[in-house]
Amino acid sequence: MSKIDRREDVSPNEGQHQYGDVKFADPTNKKYPIDTPEHIRAAWSYINHKDNAAKYDPDEVETIKDRIRQAAKKHDIEIKAD
């Protein structure tokens, strides 16, 4: 998995403040929490929006998607292929 670069348009502190100390698919920027089934489904939906994915390099998007898929599998959640 590739490293995700720090984005200038977000504050990691905001994600930490909003969601607490949870696991994120993008831990660098504290985006896409994957700690609950609801968050996993939402993360998958959001990263599959072109405008959200466009904020990352293609390899970073794939890393985020892989982390979401792993969380979905762990929580026995079925997500649709992108």
PDB file with one MODEL, atoms N, CA, C and O in Angstrom:
MODEL        1
ATOM      1  N   MET A   1       0.837  -1.193   0.000  1.00  0.00           N
ATOM      2  CA  MET A   1       0.000   0.000   0.000  1.00  0.00           C
ATOM      3  C   MET A   1       0.876   1.248   0.000  1.00  0.00           C
ATOM      4  O   MET A   1       1.940   1.295   0.617  1.00  0.00           O
ATOM      5  N   SER A   2       0.402   2.218  -0.691  1.00  0.00           N
ATOM      6  CA  SER A   2       1.192   3.431  -0.801  1.00  0.00           C
ATOM      7  C   SER A   2       0.892   4.387   0.349  1.00  0.00           C
ATOM      8  O   SER A   2      -0.132   4.293   1.025  1.00  0.00           O
ATOM      9  N   LYS A   3       1.809   5.286   0.533  1.00  0.00           N
ATOM     10  CA  LYS A   3       1.648   6.332   1.545  1.00  0.00           C
ATOM     11  C   LYS A   3       0.704   7.391   0.989  1.00  0.00           C
ATOM     12  O   LYS A   3       0.742   7.697  -0.203  1.00  0.00           O
ATOM     13  N   ILE A   4      -0.130   7.940   1.836  1.00  0.00           N
ATOM     14  CA  ILE A   4      -1.048   9.001   1.428  1.00  0.00           C
ATOM     15  C   ILE A   4      -0.469  10.330   1.875  1.00  0.00           C
ATOM     16  O   ILE A   4      -0.139  10.524   3.045  1.00  0.00           O
ATOM     17  N   ASP A   5      -0.353  11.239   0.921  1.00  0.00           N
ATOM     18  CA  ASP A   5       0.231  12.547   1.203  1.00  0.00           C
ATOM     19  C   ASP A   5      -0.751  13.440   1.971  1.00  0.00           C
ATOM     20  O   ASP A   5      -1.968  13.278   1.888  1.00  0.00           O
ATOM     21  N   ARG A   6      -0.192  14.360   2.698  1.00  0.00           N
ATOM     22  CA  ARG A   6      -0.972  15.366   3.442  1.00  0.00           C
ATOM     23  C   ARG A   6      -1.620  16.305   2.443  1.00  0.00           C
ATOM     24  O   ARG A   6      -0.958  16.845   1.557  1.00  0.00           O
ATOM     25  N   ARG A   7      -2.921  16.494   2.596  1.00  0.00           N
ATOM     26  CA  ARG A   7      -3.659  17.408   1.723  1.00  0.00           C
ATOM     27  C   ARG A   7      -3.724  18.786   2.368  1.00  0.00           C
ATOM     28  O   ARG A   7      -3.894  18.910   3.581  1.00  0.00           O
ATOM     29  N   GLU A   8      -3.586  19.815   1.545  1.00  0.00           N
ATOM     30  CA  GLU A   8      -3.624  21.187   2.031  1.00  0.00           C
ATOM     31  C   GLU A   8      -5.046  21.680   2.289  1.00  0.00           C
ATOM     32  O   GLU A   8      -5.240  22.657   3.012  1.00  0.00           O
ATOM     33  N   ASP A   9      -6.042  21.011   1.704  1.00  0.00           N
ATOM     34  CA  ASP A   9      -7.425  21.477   1.796  1.00  0.00           C
ATOM     35  C   ASP A   9      -8.199  20.908   2.986  1.00  0.00           C
ATOM     36  O   ASP A   9      -9.389  21.186   3.133  1.00  0.00           O
ATOM     37  N   VAL A  10      -7.550  20.125   3.825  1.00  0.00           N
ATOM     38  CA  VAL A  10      -8.219  19.556   4.998  1.00  0.00           C
ATOM     39  C   VAL A  10      -7.346  19.707   6.240  1.00  0.00           C
ATOM     40  O   VAL A  10      -6.132  19.891   6.154  1.00  0.00           O
ATOM     41  N   SER A  11      -7.994  19.625   7.385  1.00  0.00           N
ATOM     42  CA  SER A  11      -7.283  19.650   8.650  1.00  0.00           C
ATOM     43  C   SER A  11      -7.477  18.303   9.341  1.00  0.00           C
ATOM     44  O   SER A  11      -8.602  17.959   9.706  1.00  0.00           O
ATOM     45  N   PRO A  12      -6.410  17.540   9.526  1.00  0.00           N
ATOM     46  CA  PRO A  12      -6.551  16.266  10.228  1.00  0.00           C
ATOM     47  C   PRO A  12      -7.186  16.428  11.613  1.00  0.00           C
ATOM     48  O   PRO A  12      -7.884  15.533  12.090  1.00  0.00           O
ATOM     49  N   ASN A  13      -6.943  17.559  12.246  1.00  0.00           N
ATOM     50  CA  ASN A  13      -7.530  17.787  13.566  1.00  0.00           C
ATOM     51  C   ASN A  13      -9.048  17.812  13.505  1.00  0.00           C
ATOM     52  O   ASN A  13      -9.719  17.398  14.451  1.00  0.00           O
ATOM     53  N   GLU A  14      -9.591  18.295  12.394  1.00  0.00           N
ATOM     54  CA  GLU A  14     -11.043  18.342  12.240  1.00  0.00           C
ATOM     55  C   GLU A  14     -11.642  16.934  12.230  1.00  0.00           C
ATOM     56  O   GLU A  14     -12.644  16.679  12.898  1.00  0.00           O
ATOM     57  N   GLY A  15     -11.032  16.031  11.477  1.00  0.00           N
ATOM     58  CA  GLY A  15     -11.509  14.652  11.442  1.00  0.00           C
ATOM     59  C   GLY A  15     -11.374  13.977  12.790  1.00  0.00           C
ATOM     60  O   GLY A  15     -12.265  13.241  13.215  1.00  0.00           O
ATOM     61  N   GLN A  16     -10.263  14.226  13.464  1.00  0.00           N
ATOM     62  CA  GLN A  16     -10.046  13.668  14.800  1.00  0.00           C
ATOM     63  C   GLN A  16     -11.088  14.204  15.767  1.00  0.00           C
ATOM     64  O   GLN A  16     -11.629  13.459  16.583  1.00  0.00           O
ATOM     65  N   HIS A  17     -11.369  15.499  15.674  1.00  0.00           N
ATOM     66  CA  HIS A  17     -12.348  16.131  16.561  1.00  0.00           C
ATOM     67  C   HIS A  17     -13.747  15.589  16.282  1.00  0.00           C
ATOM     68  O   HIS A  17     -14.503  15.314  17.214  1.00  0.00           O
ATOM     69  N   GLN A  18     -14.093  15.435  15.011  1.00  0.00           N
ATOM     70  CA  GLN A  18     -15.434  15.002  14.644  1.00  0.00           C
ATOM     71  C   GLN A  18     -15.689  13.533  14.964  1.00  0.00           C
ATOM     72  O   GLN A  18     -16.780  13.184  15.415  1.00  0.00           O
ATOM     73  N   TYR A  19     -14.701  12.665  14.739  1.00  0.00           N
ATOM     74  CA  TYR A  19     -14.913  11.224  14.890  1.00  0.00           C
ATOM     75  C   TYR A  19     -14.195  10.597  16.073  1.00  0.00           C
ATOM     76  O   TYR A  19     -14.492   9.460  16.441  1.00  0.00           O
ATOM     77  N   GLY A  20     -13.270  11.307  16.667  1.00  0.00           N
ATOM     78  CA  GLY A  20     -12.531  10.763  17.795  1.00  0.00           C
ATOM     79  C   GLY A  20     -11.365   9.907  17.341  1.00  0.00           C
ATOM     80  O   GLY A  20     -10.933   9.981  16.191  1.00  0.00           O
ATOM     81  N   ASP A  21     -10.873   9.110  18.238  1.00  0.00           N
ATOM     82  CA  ASP A  21      -9.705   8.270  17.972  1.00  0.00           C
ATOM     83  C   ASP A  21     -10.174   6.966  17.337  1.00  0.00           C
ATOM     84  O   ASP A  21     -10.252   5.936  18.006  1.00  0.00           O
ATOM     85  N   VAL A  22     -10.487   7.015  16.039  1.00  0.00           N
ATOM     86  CA  VAL A  22     -10.968   5.848  15.307  1.00  0.00           C
ATOM     87  C   VAL A  22     -10.021   5.552  14.157  1.00  0.00           C
ATOM     88  O   VAL A  22      -9.125   6.342  13.859  1.00  0.00           O
ATOM     89  N   LYS A  23     -10.220   4.427  13.524  1.00  0.00           N
ATOM     90  CA  LYS A  23      -9.417   4.064  12.363  1.00  0.00           C
ATOM     91  C   LYS A  23      -9.983   4.764  11.135  1.00  0.00           C
ATOM     92  O   LYS A  23     -11.197   4.786  10.930  1.00  0.00           O
ATOM     93  N   PHE A  24      -9.095   5.340  10.316  1.00  0.00           N
ATOM     94  CA  PHE A  24      -9.474   6.029   9.098  1.00  0.00           C
ATOM     95  C   PHE A  24      -8.850   5.326   7.897  1.00  0.00           C
ATOM     96  O   PHE A  24      -7.736   4.811   7.986  1.00  0.00           O
ATOM     97  N   ALA A  25      -9.570   5.305   6.769  1.00  0.00           N
ATOM     98  CA  ALA A  25      -8.999   4.765   5.535  1.00  0.00           C
ATOM     99  C   ALA A  25      -7.880   5.675   5.035  1.00  0.00           C
ATOM    100  O   ALA A  25      -6.944   5.217   4.380  1.00  0.00           O
ATOM    101  N   ASP A  26      -7.986   6.975   5.349  1.00  0.00           N
ATOM    102  CA  ASP A  26      -6.916   7.947   5.079  1.00  0.00           C
ATOM    103  C   ASP A  26      -6.463   8.494   6.425  1.00  0.00           C
ATOM    104  O   ASP A  26      -6.935   9.547   6.854  1.00  0.00           O
ATOM    105  N   PRO A  27      -5.547   7.786   7.101  1.00  0.00           N
ATOM    106  CA  PRO A  27      -5.114   8.220   8.425  1.00  0.00           C
ATOM    107  C   PRO A  27      -4.262   9.493   8.415  1.00  0.00           C
ATOM    108  O   PRO A  27      -4.187  10.191   9.426  1.00  0.00           O
ATOM    109  N   THR A  28      -3.626   9.797   7.296  1.00  0.00           N
ATOM    110  CA  THR A  28      -2.804  11.001   7.206  1.00  0.00           C
ATOM    111  C   THR A  28      -3.646  12.255   7.381  1.00  0.00           C
ATOM    112  O   THR A  28      -3.269  13.178   8.103  1.00  0.00           O
ATOM    113  N   ASN A  29      -4.792  12.274   6.708  1.00  0.00           N
ATOM    114  CA  ASN A  29      -5.666  13.444   6.715  1.00  0.00           C
ATOM    115  C   ASN A  29      -6.906  13.265   7.585  1.00  0.00           C
ATOM    116  O   ASN A  29      -7.756  14.152   7.664  1.00  0.00           O
ATOM    117  N   LYS A  30      -6.999  12.099   8.240  1.00  0.00           N
ATOM    118  CA  LYS A  30      -8.145  11.763   9.101  1.00  0.00           C
ATOM    119  C   LYS A  30      -9.456  11.871   8.326  1.00  0.00           C
ATOM    120  O   LYS A  30     -10.396  12.546   8.745  1.00  0.00           O
ATOM    121  N   LYS A  31      -9.489  11.178   7.169  1.00  0.00           N
ATOM    122  CA  LYS A  31     -10.667  11.142   6.305  1.00  0.00           C
ATOM    123  C   LYS A  31     -11.133   9.700   6.172  1.00  0.00           C
ATOM    124  O   LYS A  31     -10.330   8.771   6.259  1.00  0.00           O
ATOM    125  N   TYR A  32     -12.414   9.518   5.966  1.00  0.00           N
ATOM    126  CA  TYR A  32     -13.038   8.221   5.733  1.00  0.00           C
ATOM    127  C   TYR A  32     -12.895   7.273   6.932  1.00  0.00           C
ATOM    128  O   TYR A  32     -12.161   6.287   6.873  1.00  0.00           O
ATOM    129  N   PRO A  33     -13.610   7.590   8.017  1.00  0.00           N
ATOM    130  CA  PRO A  33     -13.570   6.690   9.178  1.00  0.00           C
ATOM    131  C   PRO A  33     -14.142   5.323   8.798  1.00  0.00           C
ATOM    132  O   PRO A  33     -15.111   5.229   8.045  1.00  0.00           O
ATOM    133  N   ILE A  34     -13.529   4.277   9.328  1.00  0.00           N
ATOM    134  CA  ILE A  34     -13.952   2.905   9.013  1.00  0.00           C
ATOM    135  C   ILE A  34     -14.100   2.080  10.290  1.00  0.00           C
ATOM    136  O   ILE A  34     -13.700   0.917  10.346  1.00  0.00           O
ATOM    137  N   ASP A  35     -14.681   2.702  11.308  1.00  0.00           N
ATOM    138  CA  ASP A  35     -14.812   2.041  12.603  1.00  0.00           C
ATOM    139  C   ASP A  35     -16.176   1.397  12.830  1.00  0.00           C
ATOM    140  O   ASP A  35     -16.300   0.546  13.711  1.00  0.00           O
ATOM    141  N   THR A  36     -17.190   1.766  12.076  1.00  0.00           N
ATOM    142  CA  THR A  36     -18.533   1.201  12.238  1.00  0.00           C
ATOM    143  C   THR A  36     -19.081   0.819  10.863  1.00  0.00           C
ATOM    144  O   THR A  36     -18.606   1.326   9.847  1.00  0.00           O
ATOM    145  N   PRO A  37     -20.069  -0.063  10.821  1.00  0.00           N
ATOM    146  CA  PRO A  37     -20.671  -0.397   9.523  1.00  0.00           C
ATOM    147  C   PRO A  37     -21.195   0.834   8.771  1.00  0.00           C
ATOM    148  O   PRO A  37     -21.051   0.925   7.552  1.00  0.00           O
ATOM    149  N   GLU A  38     -21.790   1.761   9.485  1.00  0.00           N
ATOM    150  CA  GLU A  38     -22.309   2.970   8.839  1.00  0.00           C
ATOM    151  C   GLU A  38     -21.178   3.804   8.241  1.00  0.00           C
ATOM    152  O   GLU A  38     -21.297   4.303   7.122  1.00  0.00           O
ATOM    153  N   HIS A  39     -20.084   3.953   8.983  1.00  0.00           N
ATOM    154  CA  HIS A  39     -18.952   4.721   8.484  1.00  0.00           C
ATOM    155  C   HIS A  39     -18.291   4.013   7.289  1.00  0.00           C
ATOM    156  O   HIS A  39     -17.849   4.670   6.346  1.00  0.00           O
ATOM    157  N   ILE A  40     -18.226   2.703   7.331  1.00  0.00           N
ATOM    158  CA  ILE A  40     -17.624   1.942   6.233  1.00  0.00           C
ATOM    159  C   ILE A  40     -18.431   2.140   4.958  1.00  0.00           C
ATOM    160  O   ILE A  40     -17.864   2.396   3.895  1.00  0.00           O
ATOM    161  N   ARG A  41     -19.751   2.024   5.060  1.00  0.00           N
ATOM    162  CA  ARG A  41     -20.604   2.226   3.884  1.00  0.00           C
ATOM    163  C   ARG A  41     -20.479   3.657   3.360  1.00  0.00           C
ATOM    164  O   ARG A  41     -20.406   3.874   2.150  1.00  0.00           O
ATOM    165  N   ALA A  42     -20.453   4.617   4.258  1.00  0.00           N
ATOM    166  CA  ALA A  42     -20.327   6.023   3.852  1.00  0.00           C
ATOM    167  C   ALA A  42     -18.965   6.268   3.209  1.00  0.00           C
ATOM    168  O   ALA A  42     -18.882   6.952   2.189  1.00  0.00           O
ATOM    169  N   ALA A  43     -17.900   5.724   3.787  1.00  0.00           N
ATOM    170  CA  ALA A  43     -16.561   5.906   3.230  1.00  0.00           C
ATOM    171  C   ALA A  43     -16.497   5.361   1.809  1.00  0.00           C
ATOM    172  O   ALA A  43     -15.928   5.995   0.920  1.00  0.00           O
ATOM    173  N   TRP A  44     -17.082   4.186   1.597  1.00  0.00           N
ATOM    174  CA  TRP A  44     -17.083   3.588   0.266  1.00  0.00           C
ATOM    175  C   TRP A  44     -17.848   4.470  -0.723  1.00  0.00           C
ATOM    176  O   TRP A  44     -17.401   4.688  -1.848  1.00  0.00           O
ATOM    177  N   SER A  45     -18.976   4.960  -0.299  1.00  0.00           N
ATOM    178  CA  SER A  45     -19.770   5.830  -1.157  1.00  0.00           C
ATOM    179  C   SER A  45     -19.007   7.098  -1.513  1.00  0.00           C
ATOM    180  O   SER A  45     -18.959   7.487  -2.680  1.00  0.00           O
ATOM    181  N   TYR A  46     -18.415   7.739  -0.522  1.00  0.00           N
ATOM    182  CA  TYR A  46     -17.719   9.006  -0.754  1.00  0.00           C
ATOM    183  C   TYR A  46     -16.474   8.850  -1.628  1.00  0.00           C
ATOM    184  O   TYR A  46     -16.253   9.663  -2.525  1.00  0.00           O
ATOM    185  N   ILE A  47     -15.663   7.830  -1.385  1.00  0.00           N
ATOM    186  CA  ILE A  47     -14.432   7.701  -2.169  1.00  0.00           C
ATOM    187  C   ILE A  47     -14.750   7.329  -3.612  1.00  0.00           C
ATOM    188  O   ILE A  47     -13.908   7.520  -4.489  1.00  0.00           O
ATOM    189  N   ASN A  48     -15.924   6.813  -3.876  1.00  0.00           N
ATOM    190  CA  ASN A  48     -16.315   6.482  -5.240  1.00  0.00           C
ATOM    191  C   ASN A  48     -16.961   7.652  -5.976  1.00  0.00           C
ATOM    192  O   ASN A  48     -17.343   7.506  -7.137  1.00  0.00           O
ATOM    193  N   HIS A  49     -17.090   8.800  -5.331  1.00  0.00           N
ATOM    194  CA  HIS A  49     -17.509  10.022  -6.024  1.00  0.00           C
ATOM    195  C   HIS A  49     -16.279  10.597  -6.707  1.00  0.00           C
ATOM    196  O   HIS A  49     -15.228  10.747  -6.084  1.00  0.00           O
ATOM    197  N   LYS A  50     -16.411  10.915  -7.979  1.00  0.00           N
ATOM    198  CA  LYS A  50     -15.258  11.393  -8.753  1.00  0.00           C
ATOM    199  C   LYS A  50     -14.618  12.634  -8.145  1.00  0.00           C
ATOM    200  O   LYS A  50     -13.394  12.766  -8.159  1.00  0.00           O
ATOM    201  N   ASP A  51     -15.431  13.552  -7.606  1.00  0.00           N
ATOM    202  CA  ASP A  51     -14.852  14.778  -7.048  1.00  0.00           C
ATOM    203  C   ASP A  51     -14.035  14.493  -5.795  1.00  0.00           C
ATOM    204  O   ASP A  51     -13.040  15.176  -5.550  1.00  0.00           O
ATOM    205  N   ASN A  52     -14.420  13.519  -5.009  1.00  0.00           N
ATOM    206  CA  ASN A  52     -13.639  13.161  -3.827  1.00  0.00           C
ATOM    207  C   ASN A  52     -12.367  12.409  -4.223  1.00  0.00           C
ATOM    208  O   ASN A  52     -11.287  12.700  -3.708  1.00  0.00           O
ATOM    209  N   ALA A  53     -12.491  11.461  -5.121  1.00  0.00           N
ATOM    210  CA  ALA A  53     -11.330  10.686  -5.559  1.00  0.00           C
ATOM    211  C   ALA A  53     -10.310  11.570  -6.268  1.00  0.00           C
ATOM    212  O   ALA A  53      -9.111  11.297  -6.217  1.00  0.00           O
ATOM    213  N   ALA A  54     -10.776  12.624  -6.927  1.00  0.00           N
ATOM    214  CA  ALA A  54      -9.878  13.507  -7.674  1.00  0.00           C
ATOM    215  C   ALA A  54      -8.906  14.260  -6.767  1.00  0.00           C
ATOM    216  O   ALA A  54      -7.922  14.819  -7.252  1.00  0.00           O
ATOM    217  N   LYS A  55      -9.162  14.284  -5.479  1.00  0.00           N
ATOM    218  CA  LYS A  55      -8.282  14.977  -4.530  1.00  0.00           C
ATOM    219  C   LYS A  55      -7.058  14.141  -4.164  1.00  0.00           C
ATOM    220  O   LYS A  55      -6.187  14.591  -3.419  1.00  0.00           O
ATOM    221  N   TYR A  56      -7.002  12.927  -4.692  1.00  0.00           N
ATOM    222  CA  TYR A  56      -5.909  11.996  -4.402  1.00  0.00           C
ATOM    223  C   TYR A  56      -5.283  11.505  -5.698  1.00  0.00           C
ATOM    224  O   TYR A  56      -5.901  11.555  -6.761  1.00  0.00           O
ATOM    225  N   ASP A  57      -4.058  11.035  -5.595  1.00  0.00           N
ATOM    226  CA  ASP A  57      -3.433  10.339  -6.717  1.00  0.00           C
ATOM    227  C   ASP A  57      -4.120   8.982  -6.873  1.00  0.00           C
ATOM    228  O   ASP A  57      -4.662   8.461  -5.898  1.00  0.00           O
ATOM    229  N   PRO A  58      -4.112   8.394  -8.075  1.00  0.00           N
ATOM    230  CA  PRO A  58      -4.774   7.094  -8.280  1.00  0.00           C
ATOM    231  C   PRO A  58      -4.308   5.995  -7.328  1.00  0.00           C
ATOM    232  O   PRO A  58      -5.122   5.193  -6.870  1.00  0.00           O
ATOM    233  N   ASP A  59      -3.008   5.948  -7.024  1.00  0.00           N
ATOM    234  CA  ASP A  59      -2.523   4.914  -6.103  1.00  0.00           C
ATOM    235  C   ASP A  59      -3.029   5.148  -4.681  1.00  0.00           C
ATOM    236  O   ASP A  59      -3.242   4.196  -3.931  1.00  0.00           O
ATOM    237  N   GLU A  60      -3.219   6.411  -4.314  1.00  0.00           N
ATOM    238  CA  GLU A  60      -3.766   6.723  -2.990  1.00  0.00           C
ATOM    239  C   GLU A  60      -5.233   6.303  -2.904  1.00  0.00           C
ATOM    240  O   GLU A  60      -5.676   5.781  -1.881  1.00  0.00           O
ATOM    241  N   VAL A  61      -5.980   6.533  -3.982  1.00  0.00           N
ATOM    242  CA  VAL A  61      -7.388   6.110  -4.017  1.00  0.00           C
ATOM    243  C   VAL A  61      -7.472   4.599  -3.840  1.00  0.00           C
ATOM    244  O   VAL A  61      -8.316   4.100  -3.095  1.00  0.00           O
ATOM    245  N   GLU A  62      -6.601   3.879  -4.523  1.00  0.00           N
ATOM    246  CA  GLU A  62      -6.624   2.423  -4.411  1.00  0.00           C
ATOM    247  C   GLU A  62      -6.267   1.975  -2.993  1.00  0.00           C
ATOM    248  O   GLU A  62      -6.848   1.011  -2.496  1.00  0.00           O
ATOM    249  N   THR A  63      -5.343   2.641  -2.344  1.00  0.00           N
ATOM    250  CA  THR A  63      -4.993   2.331  -0.955  1.00  0.00           C
ATOM    251  C   THR A  63      -6.192   2.563  -0.048  1.00  0.00           C
ATOM    252  O   THR A  63      -6.500   1.728   0.803  1.00  0.00           O
ATOM    253  N   ILE A  64      -6.865   3.684  -0.223  1.00  0.00           N
ATOM    254  CA  ILE A  64      -8.050   3.993   0.587  1.00  0.00           C
ATOM    255  C   ILE A  64      -9.131   2.938   0.357  1.00  0.00           C
ATOM    256  O   ILE A  64      -9.734   2.444   1.309  1.00  0.00           O
ATOM    257  N   LYS A  65      -9.372   2.599  -0.897  1.00  0.00           N
ATOM    258  CA  LYS A  65     -10.386   1.588  -1.214  1.00  0.00           C
ATOM    259  C   LYS A  65     -10.015   0.236  -0.608  1.00  0.00           C
ATOM    260  O   LYS A  65     -10.881  -0.463  -0.082  1.00  0.00           O
ATOM    261  N   ASP A  66      -8.747  -0.135  -0.677  1.00  0.00           N
ATOM    262  CA  ASP A  66      -8.306  -1.405  -0.076  1.00  0.00           C
ATOM    263  C   ASP A  66      -8.574  -1.421   1.425  1.00  0.00           C
ATOM    264  O   ASP A  66      -9.020  -2.433   1.967  1.00  0.00           O
ATOM    265  N   ARG A  67      -8.306  -0.316   2.090  1.00  0.00           N
ATOM    266  CA  ARG A  67      -8.544  -0.244   3.538  1.00  0.00           C
ATOM    267  C   ARG A  67     -10.041  -0.332   3.851  1.00  0.00           C
ATOM    268  O   ARG A  67     -10.438  -0.957   4.835  1.00  0.00           O
ATOM    269  N   ILE A  68     -10.856   0.288   3.021  1.00  0.00           N
ATOM    270  CA  ILE A  68     -12.307   0.211   3.224  1.00  0.00           C
ATOM    271  C   ILE A  68     -12.789  -1.218   2.982  1.00  0.00           C
ATOM    272  O   ILE A  68     -13.608  -1.735   3.742  1.00  0.00           O
ATOM    273  N   ARG A  69     -12.284  -1.853   1.930  1.00  0.00           N
ATOM    274  CA  ARG A  69     -12.658  -3.249   1.646  1.00  0.00           C
ATOM    275  C   ARG A  69     -12.284  -4.166   2.811  1.00  0.00           C
ATOM    276  O   ARG A  69     -13.066  -5.034   3.200  1.00  0.00           O
ATOM    277  N   GLN A  70     -11.085  -3.969   3.365  1.00  0.00           N
ATOM    278  CA  GLN A  70     -10.648  -4.790   4.499  1.00  0.00           C
ATOM    279  C   GLN A  70     -11.564  -4.593   5.705  1.00  0.00           C
ATOM    280  O   GLN A  70     -11.928  -5.555   6.382  1.00  0.00           O
ATOM    281  N   ALA A  71     -11.935  -3.337   5.969  1.00  0.00           N
ATOM    282  CA  ALA A  71     -12.833  -3.052   7.094  1.00  0.00           C
ATOM    283  C   ALA A  71     -14.207  -3.671   6.842  1.00  0.00           C
ATOM    284  O   ALA A  71     -14.828  -4.202   7.762  1.00  0.00           O
ATOM    285  N   ALA A  72     -14.677  -3.605   5.606  1.00  0.00           N
ATOM    286  CA  ALA A  72     -15.980  -4.189   5.266  1.00  0.00           C
ATOM    287  C   ALA A  72     -15.954  -5.701   5.490  1.00  0.00           C
ATOM    288  O   ALA A  72     -16.893  -6.273   6.043  1.00  0.00           O
ATOM    289  N   LYS A  73     -14.888  -6.324   5.063  1.00  0.00           N
ATOM    290  CA  LYS A  73     -14.761  -7.771   5.251  1.00  0.00           C
ATOM    291  C   LYS A  73     -14.739  -8.117   6.738  1.00  0.00           C
ATOM    292  O   LYS A  73     -15.381  -9.073   7.173  1.00  0.00           O
ATOM    293  N   LYS A  74     -14.001  -7.337   7.501  1.00  0.00           N
ATOM    294  CA  LYS A  74     -13.895  -7.577   8.946  1.00  0.00           C
ATOM    295  C   LYS A  74     -15.258  -7.456   9.632  1.00  0.00           C
ATOM    296  O   LYS A  74     -15.555  -8.202  10.565  1.00  0.00           O
ATOM    297  N   HIS A  75     -16.079  -6.519   9.169  1.00  0.00           N
ATOM    298  CA  HIS A  75     -17.398  -6.298   9.753  1.00  0.00           C
ATOM    299  C   HIS A  75     -18.506  -7.052   9.020  1.00  0.00           C
ATOM    300  O   HIS A  75     -19.689  -6.840   9.283  1.00  0.00           O
ATOM    301  N   ASP A  76     -18.109  -7.942   8.092  1.00  0.00           N
ATOM    302  CA  ASP A  76     -19.048  -8.754   7.312  1.00  0.00           C
ATOM    303  C   ASP A  76     -20.072  -7.893   6.583  1.00  0.00           C
ATOM    304  O   ASP A  76     -21.275  -8.154   6.625  1.00  0.00           O
ATOM    305  N   ILE A  77     -19.560  -6.851   5.909  1.00  0.00           N
ATOM    306  CA  ILE A  77     -20.393  -5.927   5.147  1.00  0.00           C
ATOM    307  C   ILE A  77     -20.111  -6.157   3.667  1.00  0.00           C
ATOM    308  O   ILE A  77     -18.958  -6.234   3.242  1.00  0.00           O
ATOM    309  N   GLU A  78     -21.174  -6.263   2.900  1.00  0.00           N
ATOM    310  CA  GLU A  78     -21.004  -6.395   1.460  1.00  0.00           C
ATOM    311  C   GLU A  78     -21.055  -5.003   0.834  1.00  0.00           C
ATOM    312  O   GLU A  78     -22.014  -4.258   1.032  1.00  0.00           O
ATOM    313  N   ILE A  79     -20.017  -4.664   0.082  1.00  0.00           N
ATOM    314  CA  ILE A  79     -20.006  -3.405  -0.645  1.00  0.00           C
ATOM    315  C   ILE A  79     -19.913  -3.714  -2.130  1.00  0.00           C
ATOM    316  O   ILE A  79     -19.286  -4.693  -2.535  1.00  0.00           O
ATOM    317  N   LYS A  80     -20.535  -2.880  -2.923  1.00  0.00           N
ATOM    318  CA  LYS A  80     -20.558  -3.097  -4.363  1.00  0.00           C
ATOM    319  C   LYS A  80     -19.217  -2.711  -4.969  1.00  0.00           C
ATOM    320  O   LYS A  80     -18.542  -1.788  -4.512  1.00  0.00           O
ATOM    321  N   ALA A  81     -18.861  -3.437  -5.999  1.00  0.00           N
ATOM    322  CA  ALA A  81     -17.618  -3.110  -6.721  1.00  0.00           C
ATOM    323  C   ALA A  81     -17.715  -1.697  -7.275  1.00  0.00           C
ATOM    324  O   ALA A  81     -18.792  -1.224  -7.636  1.00  0.00           O
ATOM    325  N   ASP A  82     -16.580  -1.045  -7.331  1.00  0.00           N
ATOM    326  CA  ASP A  82     -16.559   0.342  -7.818  1.00  0.00           C
ATOM    327  C   ASP A  82     -16.577   0.439  -9.293  1.00  0.00           C
ATOM    328  O   ASP A  82     -16.563   1.543  -9.839  1.00  0.00           O
TER     329      ASP A  82
ENDMDL
END
